Amino acid sequence: MKISVIMAVHNARSTMDRMLQGLQEQTLDDFEIIIVDDGSTDGSSMICDEYAAHDKRIKVIHQDNGGVSAARQTGLNAACGKYVIHADADDYVEPMMLERLYAKAEEENADVVFCDYFVDESDGKVGLRIQKPLNTSEETLVAMLSGHLLGCCWNKLVRRTTLLKYGIRFPKGLNYCEDLHIWVQLLQHPNVKTTYVNKAFYHYVTNYNSATRKGSVKMLQAIRLFTKKMAESLPRGNAVIERYIATLPIAPFQYAFQNRLVSDNESRAEYKRLRRVIWSDTRSIRWKIGYIMIELHLMHLARKLLRL
């Protein structure tokens, strides 16, 4: 088996057809599609089973809802391919993706193959994002943490035995930026060889109604867990990585403040605690103005500005 494609599904009935049809149309031979139905309640489970009944390459695993991290790990545990890649149910792919990534991995004996990707906006515009890794695994990790490379799993083909060799797993209970955590674990190892196909095959479809864009205590807890896991997992000694670790507490503070998930007094106290790192890290003019408003106790105006 050349490749295992893992797709976690939770209530994706309205979007999953396009991704599955794109995977079925791949030009590569000898690959499997593992769909992990993560406790769907909207009829997605039945759609998964219908696809599997008509395509022997598709395997469906039904499980109770445990979050995307648990679903992706279930898929990894079941994978038989030499390489693995993940796909999201609300995106879609070009038909040559698997063939081109597999050929590059074999040609260069690489552990990870990166490719570019498209961003499909709701207004019909499509943007291209270049995702060329750097010369070393540490430099590539720094580029991800700096925002120059996206720390996702769907535009990267990975040798499965490399994940097993280093004990790389999706962290249990982590359902925010869980894929970035995979790269933090993997790219710490200097012998991990990366390569690149300078073409986009994956279409990331923006969704402005997704859970990460809606303010909730549950999402705040997920962001806090993410920052905790990252601080525990990141290697020390690199100045950029040390800076990233120092700024991790800013994300939950900003999310909680924007969505009014904590009181004004709690926000002010947290702001004072983080003031030095906040001002040294902030590059957004809007956030700078917002922080000045917080300094002046104009909490309502600050929140109104930052919710725009």
N, C-alpha and C positions, 0 to 999 in steps of 0.2 A: 504494500500500500504506500503510495507516494505522499499523499497529503490528507490530513484530517481537517475539515473545516468545522468549527464549533460555533453554533449559533444559539445563544440564550434567548428564550422567548417568554415574555410575560405580557399578556393582554395586548398582543400585536396584530390582531385580526385584520385591521384596516391597512397594514403596511407590509406584512411579511411576504405576500405573493411575489412582489417585484424582486426581492432579494433571493428567494428560493428559485424563481425562474431564471435569474441571472446565474446562479450557481449551477443549475441543471444544464445551462448552455455553455459551460466551460469547455474549452478545447482540449484540456488535459485529460488523459485517460487514467484510470486507476486512482481514484480518490473517493473519500467518503464524506458525507455531510451528517454531522451529529447535531440534532436539534434537542436542546434541553428545555422542556416545557416547565417553567418555574411556577407552577400553581396557577396557571391562567384560569380566568373565570368568564371570558368573553367569547368562547368558542374557538380560541386559538388551538386548543388541544386537539379538537376534531380535524382542523385543517392540517395540522402536523401529521396526524395519522393517515389522512387521505394522500398526502404527498408520499409518505413512506410506502403505502400500499401499491403505488404505481411506479416507484423508482427504488430499485434494490440498493442504490448507493446511499439512501437516506435511512438513518437510524434515529428513532425517537426515544427519549428518556423522559418520563413524567415524574415529577417530584413535587413535594409540598413547597410552597413559596419560601425561599430562604435568601432571596436577593441575588443580584447579578454575579457577585463574587463566588457564591456557592454554586451557582448554575454553571459558570465557566469552569470551575474546578471539576465538577461532575463530568463535563465534556472532556476535559483533559484526561481524567482517570479512565475514560472509555476509549480514548483515541488509539488507533493502531498505525497511523501514518508515520512515515519517516520524519515528516515535518507537520507542524500545526499552524493554523491561522484562525483568527476569530472574525465573525461577521455580526453586525447588528441588524435586527429585524426591520428597522425603519430606513435602512440605507439600500444601496444597490451597487453592482459591480459590472465591470467590462468583461467580455467573454475570454479574453486572453490572459487574465490576471494570474491564475494558478500556473498555467504553462510557462509564462515568462519568469515568474518568481522561482519556480522549481528548477528551471534550466540554469538560472543564475546561481542558485544555491549549489547545484551539482558541479557547475563549471569552476567555481571558486572554493569549493569545500567550506562553505560559510555556515556559521551557526545562526545568523540572522540576516535576512534580506529585506531592506527597506525599499519602498517605492513612494512616489508622489501620490497625492490624492486631490479630488475635486471637492469643493464646497458648494452644494446646491442650496441657494437661498430661496425663501418663500416667494420672492418677487420674480423668480425665473432666472435670475443671474447665476452664473456658474463661475467660481473662482478656482485657480490652480494654486496648490501649496507644494512647494519644493521641500523634500525631506531627505536630503543627502546626509548620511552620518559622517562624523569626523574620523580622524585617523586612528584614534584609540577609543576603547570602550569608555574610559573615564571622560574623555573630551565629549563623547556623544552623550553621556549622562548629564554632564554640565550643560550642554546645549538644550537638553530637554528641560532641565530645571530652570534655565534662563528663558524658556519660551520660544527658542529658535526651532526646536523640533517638537512634534506632538508626541506625548507619551501614551499613545493608544496602541491597541493590539491588532487592529484590523488592516493596517497597511504594512505589516511585518510578518514574514514567514520565518518560523523558528524551528530549528532542529529539536525534535522531541527529546532525544537522549541528552541533549545539553540541559534542558530543564530538569530532567531527572538527576543528572550528574550533580547539579548544584542545589538540588532540593527546592526548586522554585515552585511556589504554590500561590494561588490567590488567597489573600488573608481572609480568614473566616470572619464574617460580619462586616467587612469593609465594602460598602456599596457606593462610595464616592471616589472617583479617580483610582479605582482598584487596579486598572491596567498600568498606570504610571508606577504603582508600587512593584509590579512585576519587573519593570525595567530597572528600577532602583536595586532590586535584588540581583538581577542578571548582569548588569553592566558594571558592577563592582569587580567582576572577575576579569583581569587583564587578558586572559587567553581567549575570551569570547571574540570570535571574528565576525565582523559585520561587513556587508557589501550593499550595493545599491543598483536598482534599475531606474533609470531616469525617465520614467513615464508614469502617468497617473492611471490607475485602474479602478480605484475605489471612489464611490460617490458618497460623501458624508452629507446627509440631508438635515438641514437645521430645523429644529423643532422648538418654537418659542413657547410651547405649552408643556414642555417636559418638566419633570419633578425638580430638576436642579434650578429651574427658573421660577419656581413658586416658593414663597417663604413658608417654612414650616419648622417646628421644633425638631421633627425627625431628621430633616436635612441638616439642621444645625448640629445635631448629635453626630451625624455621619461625617461632616466636615471636621469636627473636633477629633473624631477617631482617626481620620485620615492624617491630620497634622501630628497626632501622637505616634502613629505607626511610622510615619516618615522620619520623625526625629529619632526614633529608635533604630531605624534601618539604614539610614544614610551613613556612608563612610566619612571619617573625619580627616582633616589635614589639608583639604583643598579649600582655598580662600573663598571661591564662589559657592561651594557647597555649604561651608560654614555660614556664609551670609544668608543663603536660602533657609537654613535651619533657624537662624535668628529671626527671620521674618515670617515663619510659619504661623505664629499666633494672630497675625493680622487678618487672615482669611476668615476665621470664625467671628472675629470682632466685627468686621465689615458686614458680613452676612446678617448677623444678629441685629446690628444697628439699622441697616437698610430695611429690614422686615419687621422691626419693632418687636423682637422676640425677647428682649430684656428691657428692664426699666431704664429711664433716663439716668437715674443715679448709678445703676450698674454700668451703663455705657460710659459715663464720665469716669468712673473708677478704673475701668479697663483701659480707657483711652490714656489716662494718666500713667498707668503702669507700662503701656506700650509706646508712650509718646516719642521717646528717642528713636526707636527703631522705625516707627511709623514715618516720621519726618525724614529720616535718612533714606527710606526706601520709596516713598511716594513720588511717582512721576506724572500722575494724572492731575491736570489743573482742576478738574471738577472735584476730585477728592481733597486736594489742598484747600480749596475754598470751603469744602464741607468741614474739614478739620478746624479751620479758623472759626467757623460758626460754632463748633462744639466747644472750642476754647472760650468763646463768648457766651456760652450756655444758651445759644439759639438752637436748641435741639430740634424743634419743629421745622424750622427753615432748613437746617442741615439735612434732615431726613427727607424732606420734600425734594431738595436738590439731588440727593444721591439715589432716589428712587426713579428719577427720570429715565 
